[in-house]
Amino acid sequence: MAIRFGIDELRLGVVTNATGQYTLTIPGARVRGQQVVIRVRAIGFKPNSKAITLTAGEQAVDLALGYDVNLLEAIVVTGTQEATEAVKVPFTVSRVDASQLPVPASRASR
């Protein structure tokens, strides 16, 4: 499961590895001792955040996520083999765009 960590103020984000570890590298020129909020979220879990002061060098920040029993079944993907008019399908049709996905897009060439 991928867990997304990010700092909205700097428009930076990363996804954890399989063991839940992450490294968020901030260019030195953007570190000025400012207060930022690290946010973490994953499908099926309650989001969490922590305010920190950015300093030069390495900083370790641990955050825990609790299960959100109300969201464990939040995403259901279904499909049809052939085109069907929306009024004829026995289920609700919704659209999801890239801005609603918790994992940022990446190039396969990396």
C-alpha positions as CSV (number, residue, x, y, z in Angstrom):
1,M,0.0,0.0,0.0
2,A,1.3,3.4,-0.9
3,I,1.1,6.2,1.6
4,R,1.5,9.7,0.4
5,F,3.6,12.3,2.3
6,G,3.7,15.9,1.3
7,I,4.3,19.5,2.1
8,D,1.7,21.6,0.5
9,E,3.5,24.9,1.1
10,L,6.5,23.7,-1.0
11,R,4.4,21.7,-3.5
12,L,6.5,18.6,-2.7
13,G,5.3,15.1,-2.1
14,V,6.5,11.5,-2.1
15,V,5.1,8.0,-1.7
16,T,6.4,5.5,0.9
17,N,8.2,2.3,-0.1
18,A,6.8,-1.2,0.8
19,T,8.0,-0.9,4.4
20,G,6.4,2.5,5.0
21,Q,9.7,4.5,4.8
22,Y,10.0,7.7,2.8
23,T,12.6,10.3,1.9
24,L,11.4,13.8,1.0
25,T,14.3,15.8,-0.4
26,I,14.0,19.6,-0.2
27,P,16.5,21.7,-2.1
28,G,18.7,23.7,0.2
29,A,17.7,27.0,-1.4
30,R,14.1,26.5,-0.3
31,V,15.0,25.9,3.4
32,R,14.8,29.1,5.4
33,G,13.8,27.9,8.9
34,Q,10.1,28.3,7.9
35,Q,7.2,26.4,9.5
36,V,5.6,23.8,7.3
37,V,3.0,21.1,7.7
38,I,3.8,17.5,6.7
39,R,0.6,15.8,5.6
40,V,0.2,12.0,5.2
41,R,-2.8,10.2,3.7
42,A,-3.8,6.8,2.4
43,I,-7.0,5.2,1.3
44,G,-8.8,3.6,4.2
45,F,-6.9,5.6,6.8
46,K,-7.6,8.8,8.6
47,P,-5.2,11.6,7.4
48,N,-2.6,12.9,9.8
49,S,-0.3,16.0,9.8
50,K,2.5,17.5,11.9
51,A,3.9,21.0,11.9
52,I,7.7,21.2,11.8
53,T,10.4,23.9,11.3
54,L,12.5,23.2,8.3
55,T,16.2,23.2,9.0
56,A,19.2,22.3,6.9
57,G,20.3,18.7,7.0
58,E,18.4,15.6,7.8
59,Q,15.2,15.6,9.8
60,A,13.3,12.5,10.9
61,V,9.5,12.8,11.2
62,D,7.3,9.8,12.0
63,L,3.6,9.9,11.6
64,A,1.1,7.1,12.3
65,L,-2.2,6.5,10.5
66,G,-5.3,5.1,12.1
67,Y,-7.9,3.0,10.3
68,D,-10.9,4.9,9.1
69,V,-13.7,2.3,9.2
70,N,-16.0,4.7,7.3
71,L,-13.6,4.8,4.3
72,L,-12.4,1.2,4.0
73,E,-14.7,0.6,1.1
74,A,-14.5,4.1,-0.4
75,I,-13.3,3.0,-3.8
76,V,-15.0,0.5,-5.9
77,V,-14.0,0.1,-9.5
78,T,-16.3,-1.7,-11.9
79,G,-16.6,-1.8,-15.7
80,T,-18.6,-3.1,-18.6
81,Q,-17.4,-5.0,-21.6
82,E,-19.2,-2.9,-24.1
83,A,-20.5,0.7,-24.3
84,T,-23.7,1.1,-22.3
85,E,-25.8,4.2,-22.0
86,A,-25.5,5.7,-18.4
87,V,-29.3,5.5,-17.9
88,K,-29.3,1.8,-18.5
89,V,-26.6,0.7,-16.1
90,P,-27.6,-0.7,-12.7
91,F,-25.0,1.2,-10.8
92,T,-23.9,4.8,-10.2
93,V,-21.4,6.2,-12.7
94,S,-18.7,8.6,-11.5
95,R,-15.7,10.1,-13.0
96,V,-12.3,10.5,-11.3
97,D,-9.6,12.8,-12.6
98,A,-5.9,12.9,-11.7
99,S,-6.4,15.7,-9.1
100,Q,-8.4,13.3,-7.0
101,L,-5.8,10.5,-6.9
102,P,-3.6,10.2,-3.8
103,V,-0.6,9.1,-5.7
104,P,1.1,11.5,-8.1
105,A,1.6,10.5,-11.7
106,S,5.1,9.4,-12.7
107,R,6.9,8.4,-15.9
108,A,7.5,4.8,-16.5
109,S,11.0,5.7,-17.9
110,R,12.3,6.6,-14.4
